[in-house]
C-alpha cells in the first residue's frame, strides 16, 4: 500500500524527524507541505499528516494543505510534536477537516518536541533533545501498528 507522509516542520526539525521514522517503517515517502502536489496524493492509498502544535492545533500551513487536497475516502493518520507531547484534542482541527473530506482516520500519534515558542525562548526552551530515541522509537511503534492495521484490512478484503 503506497504511503505518503505530509509534514510541516517549522522550527527545530522535530516533526521532520518523526515523519522520517514513520516513513521508514511504512516504506513510504515524506514530503513537506511546500512540495506537495495532487498527482502524488492520487497515487497513494494511505496518507499521514503531521506538524508541530501551535495555539492548540496543527500548524496553519498543514491545515490549509489538508483543506486544499482532494483526498476523499483515503485512509489517513495524524501525528504531531509539541512541548506537552499530547494529541487528542490538539488534533481536533485536522480531524474535523479529514472527516469532512470522508477520510478514514486509522491512527494518531503525538510526542514531545523541543519547544522554544514565545516565552519558552527566554528560559532556553523545554524538552531539549526531543524527539530523542525514546520518542522516535514510539513513532516507529506507532508506524508498525498502522502497517499492521492496513495489512490486516487489506488481507480481510481479499
C-alpha positions in Angstrom: 0.0 0.0 0.0 1.7 3.2 -1.1 2.0 5.7 1.7 2.9 9.4 1.7 3.7 11.4 4.8 3.0 15.1 4.5 4.5 17.3 7.2 5.3 20.8 8.2 8.4 21.3 10.4 8.8 25.0 11.1 11.4 25.5 13.8 13.7 22.7 15.1 13.0 19.8 12.7 11.1 17.9 15.3 8.2 16.8 13.1 10.5 16.1 10.2 12.4 13.6 12.3 9.2 11.8 13.4 7.9 11.8 9.8 11.1 10.1 8.5 10.9 7.4 11.2 7.3 6.7 10.3 8.1 6.6 6.6 11.0 4.2 7.2 8.7 1.7 8.9 5.9 2.0 6.4 8.1 2.0 3.4 6.6 5.4 2.5 7.8 8.7 1.3 8.0 12.0 3.2 7.1 15.4 1.6 6.8 18.8 3.1 3.6 20.8 2.6 5.6 23.2 0.4 6.4 20.4 -2.1 3.1 18.5 -2.2 1.2 18.0 -5.4 -2.2 16.4 -6.1 -0.7 13.8 -8.6 1.4 12.2 -5.7 -1.7 12.2 -3.5 -3.7 10.5 -6.1 -1.2 7.6 -6.3 -1.4 6.9 -2.5 -3.7 4.6 -0.6 -2.7 6.0 2.8 -1.6 9.5 3.9 0.0 10.8 7.1 -0.3 14.4 8.1 1.8 16.0 10.8 3.2 19.2 12.2 4.1 20.9 15.5 1.2 22.2 17.6 0.6 25.9 17.6 -2.0 27.6 19.7 -3.7 24.3 20.3 -3.8 22.9 16.8 -1.6 21.7 13.9 0.3 24.4 12.0 -1.9 26.6 9.7 0.2 25.5 6.7 -0.6 21.8 7.3 -4.3 22.5 7.9 -4.5 24.6 4.7 -2.8 21.9 2.8 -5.3 19.3 4.0 -8.2 21.6 3.1 -6.9 22.1 -0.4 -6.2 18.4 -1.3 -8.6 16.1 -3.0 -8.4 13.1 -0.6 -12.0 11.8 -0.4 -12.1 8.3 1.1 -8.4 8.0 1.8 -7.0 6.2 4.8 -5.1 8.7 6.9 -3.2 9.1 10.1 -2.3 12.2 12.1 0.8 13.0 14.1 2.3 15.9 16.0 5.1 17.2 18.1 4.7 19.7 20.9 6.1 20.9 24.2 3.5 18.9 26.0 3.7 15.8 23.7 -0.1 15.2 23.7 -2.5 14.8 20.8 -6.2 14.2 21.4 -8.0 17.5 21.5 -5.0 19.2 19.9 -5.7 17.1 16.7 -9.3 18.2 16.6 -9.0 20.8 13.8 -7.2 18.3 11.5 -9.6 15.5 12.3 -12.6 17.7 11.6 -11.3 18.6 8.1 -10.4 15.0 7.4 -13.8 13.7 8.5 -15.5 16.3 6.3 -13.5 15.0 3.4 -14.7 11.5 4.0 -11.3 10.1 5.1 -10.9 7.2 7.5 -8.5 8.1 10.3 -6.6 4.9 11.1 -4.4 6.3 13.9 -3.0 9.3 15.8 0.4 9.9 17.4 1.9 12.7 19.4 5.2 13.1 21.2 7.3 15.8 22.9 9.5 18.0 20.8 12.0 20.8 21.7 9.9 23.9 22.1 11.2 27.5 22.2 8.0 29.2 21.3 7.1 32.5 22.9 8.2 32.9 26.5 9.8 29.5 26.5 12.6 31.0 24.5 13.6 33.2 27.5 14.4 30.1 29.5 16.1 28.1 26.7 13.0 26.1 25.8 11.7 22.8 27.1 12.3 19.2 26.1 15.8 19.9 24.7 16.9 16.8 22.8 13.3 15.8 22.0 12.3 14.0 20.0 15.1 11.7 21.1 15.5 8.0 20.8 12.6 7.3 23.2 10.1 9.4 21.2 11.5 8.2 17.8 11.1 4.6 19.0 7.5 5.3 20.0 7.0 6.8 16.5 8.3 3.6 14.9 6.0 1.5 17.1 3.1 3.7 16.0 4.0 3.2 12.4 4.2 -0.6 12.9 0.7 -0.5 14.4 -0.5 1.4 11.3 1.2 -1.1 9.0 -0.4 -4.0 10.8 -3.8 -2.4 10.7 -3.6 -1.6 7.0 -2.2 -5.1 6.2 -4.9 -6.8 8.2 -7.6 -4.7 6.5 -6.2 -5.4 3.1 -5.9 -9.2 3.9 -9.5 -9.2 5.1 -10.7 -7.6 1.9 -9.2 -10.1 -0.5 
